[in-house]
Amino acid sequence: MNPMFLLLGNIGGTELILILSVILIFFGAKRIPELARGLGKGIREFKDASSGVRREIEEGINTRVEEPKERHP
């Protein structure tokens, strides 16, 4: 199941049109593409950061810590 539907619940066509029209009235037609671009950039940055953290964790797990060499007097 798509997580977006879990967040929104059961939204019908009428409710969706009402929400979109309120957004259009509130922000205006020129402002909506700017908001969508900003949202897309934010999501992309979040994905990049989370994949970077995941990569670092996997590298830390996969790298073997060398045992210290014994010192001979």
Secondary structure, 3 states (H helix, E strand, C coil): CCHHHHHHCCCCHHHHHHHHHHHHHHHCCCHHHHHHHHHHHHHHHHHHHHHHHHHHHHHHHHCCCCCCCCCCC
